[in-house]
Amino acid sequence: MDTETLKAFIAVAEHQSFSLAAESLHLTQPAISKRIAALEKKLNHCLFDRLGREVILTEAGETLRPRAEQILRSITDTERTIKELTGNISGVLRVATSHHIGLHHLPPVLHAFTSKHQHVNLQFEFLDSEQAHERVTHGDCELAVVTLAPKIQEPLIGERIWSDPLVFVAARNHPLAAAHTISLEILSRQAAILPDLNTFTGRLVKRCFDEVDLKLELSMTTNYLETIKMMVSVGLGWSVLPKTMVDDQMIEIPVKNVHLKRELGVVTHAKRTLGNAALAFYETLRDKGA
């Protein structure tokens, strides 16, 4: 069971397609099919059901997938650890982050890091923070720079880098903008544009209203804060945004007895040793992120 065969198996499982798997690995489709057939023969089990154009994992395939991913990660980590015995900081560093953090918090960090470590190939994956937590859990990236979960679950470890105050906002010509103080009850009767209520930020806002038994009047949800900002600025509803995003197109709404903030920071896996590049990036975050 060689690594190239396992890579072919993982690629087919991810893409649910032999042709797309072949394309991703820069191989021909017959080469991929041959590797999968050899693996199925070796294991004496069918790994994929071919239902017309659809390719799905069998029970044996589902059993093999996490083990195959673990084997490949272990090999990659071992190779990296040995290469890094010299103390060199180089190679590929995969980081998961959110669009908001990438736009508003990472630029000074990236400038400092890339200036000092020019031999590191930084590869960013822009995801919702919840997805990024999963990526780290499954070992798909060494670290994530995201909105931290309210309670970090094992095997993850979280460290706060930025505290991110949140404020209620509306367009300057919105009916709410003229009030000196607003209650949650008044807000609950007005159209809101919020992050998805299943996200960490969305849940934070929803909990405020749940605690006083009020329902939100949602006109739209989106996880792109820049999109929310644009829609609020043209008067389509109120929202909750990071205080750093408020500009002269909108106004903060003072809400009685409500103060919200979220924590932004780094998520790593407790049982994974960070490589030299990841450690250097982490230190740069601590130094420049404050």
C-alpha positions as CSV (number, residue, x, y, z in Angstrom):
1,M,0.0,0.0,0.0
2,D,2.2,2.8,-1.3
3,T,1.7,6.5,-0.7
4,E,0.9,7.3,-4.4
5,T,-1.9,4.8,-4.3
6,L,-3.3,6.3,-1.1
7,K,-3.1,9.8,-2.7
8,A,-5.1,8.5,-5.6
9,F,-7.7,7.0,-3.3
10,I,-8.0,10.2,-1.2
11,A,-8.3,12.3,-4.4
12,V,-11.2,10.1,-5.8
13,A,-12.9,10.3,-2.4
14,E,-12.6,14.1,-2.2
15,H,-13.7,14.8,-5.8
16,Q,-16.1,11.9,-6.1
17,S,-14.8,11.5,-9.6
18,F,-12.0,9.6,-11.3
19,S,-11.5,12.2,-13.9
20,L,-11.3,15.1,-11.5
21,A,-9.0,13.1,-9.2
22,A,-6.7,12.4,-12.2
23,E,-6.7,16.1,-13.1
24,S,-5.8,17.2,-9.5
25,L,-2.9,14.8,-9.4
26,H,-1.7,15.5,-13.0
27,L,-2.3,11.9,-14.0
28,T,-4.4,10.2,-16.6
29,Q,-7.7,8.7,-15.7
30,P,-6.6,5.1,-16.6
31,A,-3.6,5.6,-14.2
32,I,-5.9,6.5,-11.4
33,S,-8.3,3.6,-12.2
34,K,-5.4,1.2,-12.2
35,R,-4.2,2.3,-8.8
36,I,-7.6,2.1,-7.3
37,A,-8.1,-1.4,-8.8
38,A,-4.8,-2.6,-7.4
39,L,-5.7,-1.2,-3.9
40,E,-9.1,-2.9,-4.0
41,K,-7.5,-6.2,-5.1
42,K,-4.9,-5.9,-2.3
43,L,-7.6,-5.2,0.4
44,N,-10.1,-7.7,-1.2
45,H,-12.8,-5.1,-0.9
46,C,-14.6,-2.7,-3.3
47,L,-13.8,0.9,-2.1
48,F,-16.1,2.8,-4.4
49,D,-19.6,2.3,-5.8
50,R,-19.8,3.6,-9.4
51,L,-23.5,4.7,-9.8
52,G,-23.5,6.1,-13.3
53,R,-21.4,9.3,-13.1
54,E,-21.5,9.3,-9.4
55,V,-18.7,7.8,-7.4
56,I,-19.3,7.2,-3.6
57,L,-17.3,5.4,-0.9
58,T,-18.4,2.0,0.2
59,E,-18.4,1.0,3.8
60,A,-14.8,-0.3,3.3
61,G,-13.9,3.0,1.6
62,E,-15.3,5.0,4.5
63,T,-13.2,2.9,6.9
64,L,-10.1,3.3,4.9
65,R,-10.3,7.1,4.3
66,P,-9.4,8.5,7.8
67,R,-6.6,5.9,8.1
68,A,-5.2,6.8,4.7
69,E,-5.3,10.5,5.5
70,Q,-3.6,9.8,8.8
71,I,-0.9,7.8,7.1
72,L,-0.2,10.5,4.6
73,R,-0.1,13.2,7.3
74,S,2.3,11.2,9.4
75,I,4.6,10.7,6.4
76,T,4.5,14.4,5.6
77,D,5.1,15.4,9.2
78,T,8.0,13.0,9.5
79,E,9.7,14.3,6.4
80,R,9.2,17.9,7.5
81,T,10.6,17.2,11.0
82,I,13.7,15.5,9.7
83,K,14.3,18.3,7.2
84,E,13.9,20.9,9.9
85,L,16.5,19.5,12.2
86,T,18.9,22.1,10.7
87,G,16.6,24.8,12.0
88,N,15.8,26.1,8.5
89,I,12.4,27.9,8.1
90,S,11.2,27.0,4.7
91,G,8.6,24.9,2.8
92,V,4.8,25.1,2.5
93,L,2.7,26.5,5.4
94,R,-1.0,26.1,5.0
95,V,-3.1,28.5,7.1
96,A,-6.9,28.7,7.3
97,T,-8.4,32.1,8.0
98,S,-11.6,34.1,7.5
99,H,-12.0,36.9,4.8
100,H,-12.5,39.5,7.5
101,I,-9.3,38.6,9.4
102,G,-7.4,38.3,6.1
103,L,-8.5,41.8,5.1
104,H,-8.4,43.7,8.4
105,H,-5.9,42.0,10.7
106,L,-3.3,40.0,8.8
107,P,-1.6,42.5,6.4
108,P,1.0,43.8,9.0
109,V,1.6,40.3,10.1
110,L,2.1,39.0,6.6
111,H,4.4,41.9,5.7
112,A,6.6,41.2,8.7
113,F,6.6,37.4,8.2
114,T,7.3,37.4,4.4
115,S,10.1,40.0,4.8
116,K,11.9,37.8,7.3
117,H,11.1,34.3,5.9
118,Q,11.2,34.5,2.2
119,H,11.6,30.7,1.7
120,V,8.2,29.9,3.2
121,N,5.4,29.3,0.7
122,L,2.4,30.6,2.5
123,Q,-0.9,29.1,1.3
124,F,-4.1,30.5,2.7
125,E,-7.5,28.9,2.6
126,F,-10.4,31.4,3.2
127,L,-13.1,29.7,5.2
128,D,-15.8,30.4,7.8
129,S,-14.2,30.1,11.2
130,E,-16.3,27.0,12.0
131,Q,-14.9,25.2,8.9
132,A,-11.4,26.3,9.8
133,H,-11.7,24.7,13.3
134,E,-12.6,21.5,11.5
135,R,-9.6,21.8,9.1
136,V,-7.3,21.9,12.1
137,T,-9.1,19.1,13.9
138,H,-8.7,16.8,10.9
139,G,-5.0,17.8,10.3
140,D,-5.6,19.6,7.0
141,C,-3.7,22.6,8.1
142,E,-1.3,23.3,10.9
143,L,-3.1,26.4,12.3
144,A,-6.0,28.7,11.7
145,V,-6.4,32.4,12.4
146,V,-10.1,32.8,13.0
147,T,-12.9,33.9,15.3
148,L,-12.4,31.6,18.3
149,A,-15.2,29.2,19.4
150,P,-16.8,30.4,22.7
151,K,-15.5,27.1,24.2
152,I,-12.5,25.4,22.5
153,Q,-13.1,21.7,22.3
154,E,-10.4,19.1,22.5
155,P,-8.2,18.3,20.7
156,L,-7.9,22.0,19.7
157,I,-6.1,24.8,21.5
158,G,-7.0,28.4,21.1
159,E,-5.0,31.6,21.9
160,R,-6.5,35.1,21.7
161,I,-4.6,37.5,19.5
162,W,-7.2,40.3,19.1
163,S,-10.2,41.3,21.0
164,D,-12.9,42.4,18.5
165,P,-15.6,44.7,20.0
166,L,-18.9,44.4,18.1
167,V,-21.4,47.3,17.7
168,F,-25.0,47.6,16.5
169,V,-25.1,49.7,13.3
170,A,-27.5,51.2,10.8
171,A,-27.4,53.6,7.9
172,R,-27.5,57.3,8.8
173,N,-30.9,57.7,7.2
174,H,-32.3,54.6,8.9
175,P,-35.2,55.2,11.3
176,L,-33.2,53.7,14.2
177,A,-30.3,56.2,13.7
178,A,-32.2,59.1,15.2
179,A,-32.8,57.4,18.6
180,H,-30.6,58.1,21.6
181,T,-31.0,54.6,23.0
182,I,-32.5,51.5,21.5
183,S,-33.8,48.4,23.2
184,L,-33.5,44.8,21.9
185,E,-37.3,44.8,21.7
186,I,-37.3,47.7,19.2
187,L,-34.5,46.0,17.2
188,S,-36.4,42.8,17.1
189,R,-39.2,44.5,15.1
190,Q,-36.8,45.9,12.5
191,A,-35.3,44.0,9.6
192,A,-31.8,42.7,10.4
193,I,-28.9,41.6,8.1
194,L,-26.7,39.3,10.1
195,P,-24.0,36.6,9.8
196,D,-25.5,33.1,9.6
197,L,-27.0,32.3,13.1
198,N,-25.0,29.0,13.1
199,T,-21.7,30.9,13.1
200,F,-19.9,31.9,16.3
201,T,-20.7,35.6,15.6
202,G,-24.3,34.9,14.7
203,R,-24.9,32.8,17.8
204,L,-23.4,35.6,19.9
205,V,-26.0,38.0,18.6
206,K,-28.9,35.5,18.7
207,R,-28.2,34.7,22.3
208,C,-28.8,38.4,23.3
209,F,-32.3,38.1,21.9
210,D,-33.0,34.5,23.2
211,E,-32.1,35.6,26.7
212,V,-35.1,38.1,26.7
213,D,-37.3,35.8,24.6
214,L,-37.3,37.9,21.5
215,K,-37.2,36.7,17.9
216,L,-35.1,38.3,15.2
217,E,-36.6,39.8,12.0
218,L,-34.0,38.6,9.5
219,S,-34.1,40.0,6.0
220,M,-30.9,38.3,5.0
221,T,-27.9,36.3,6.4
222,T,-24.4,36.2,4.9
223,N,-21.0,35.3,6.3
224,Y,-19.3,38.1,4.4
225,L,-19.0,41.1,6.7
226,E,-18.1,43.4,3.8
227,T,-21.4,42.4,2.1
228,I,-23.3,43.1,5.3
229,K,-21.6,46.5,5.7
230,M,-22.6,47.5,2.1
231,M,-26.2,46.4,2.6
232,V,-26.5,48.3,6.0
233,S,-24.9,51.4,4.4
234,V,-27.7,51.6,1.8
235,G,-30.4,51.3,4.5
236,L,-31.6,47.7,4.0
237,G,-31.5,46.9,7.7
238,W,-29.5,47.0,10.9
239,S,-26.7,44.7,11.8
240,V,-23.8,43.9,14.2
241,L,-20.3,44.5,12.9
242,P,-16.8,44.9,14.3
243,K,-16.3,48.4,15.6
244,T,-13.3,48.8,13.3
245,M,-15.5,48.5,10.2
246,V,-17.8,51.4,11.1
247,D,-17.3,54.4,8.7
248,D,-19.1,57.6,7.9
249,Q,-21.8,55.7,5.9
250,M,-23.3,54.3,9.0
251,I,-23.9,55.0,12.6
252,E,-23.6,53.0,15.8
253,I,-26.9,52.3,17.5
254,P,-26.6,52.5,21.3
255,V,-28.4,49.4,22.7
256,K,-29.3,49.5,26.3
257,N,-27.3,47.1,28.5
258,V,-25.8,45.2,25.7
259,H,-22.0,45.0,25.1
260,L,-20.7,42.4,22.6
261,K,-17.3,41.3,21.6
262,R,-15.6,38.3,20.0
263,E,-12.1,36.9,20.4
264,L,-9.9,36.4,17.3
265,G,-6.9,34.3,17.5
266,V,-5.0,31.1,16.6
267,V,-6.3,27.5,16.7
268,T,-3.9,24.6,16.7
269,H,-4.1,20.8,17.3
270,A,-2.9,19.8,20.8
271,K,-1.4,16.5,19.5
272,R,0.4,18.0,16.4
273,T,3.9,19.4,16.6
274,L,4.1,22.7,14.7
275,G,6.8,22.9,12.1
276,N,9.4,25.7,12.0
277,A,7.5,27.8,9.6
278,A,4.3,27.5,11.6
279,L,6.1,28.4,14.8
280,A,7.7,31.4,13.2
281,F,4.3,32.5,11.8
282,Y,2.7,32.0,15.3
283,E,5.4,34.2,16.9
284,T,4.9,36.9,14.3
285,L,1.2,36.9,15.1
286,R,1.9,37.3,18.8
287,D,4.4,40.1,18.0
288,K,2.5,42.1,15.3
289,G,-1.1,41.1,16.0
290,A,-1.4,42.8,19.4
